[in-house]
Amino acid sequence: MYRVVIILLAICLLITSLSHLFFNYELSNWVEYANLIIVLILVIDLFKDLFKKKKEN
């Protein structure tokens, strides 16, 4: 369940970042940090799943 929430947050922050690129307004620091944290959480979660699948095989 938390993975769905994290993915939705990542999509919202990605849209915010892309609109920053296209419309050239100043992006606040917390948005950049939130992007980094969410990407790290998704990468860690992905590696956990990969290690679980390797252990099962």
C-alpha positions, 0 to 999 in steps of 0.5 A: 500500500505504501508503495502506491502512495510513494509512486503517486508522490513521485509522479506529483513531484516529477510534474512539479519539476518538469513544470519548473523546467518548462515555465522557469519558476523558482523551485523550492528546496524541499521539493528537490529534497523530496524528489531525492528521498522518494527516488532513494526509497523507490530504489531501496524498495526495488533492490529489496524485491530483487534480493527476495526473488534471488533468495526464493530461487 
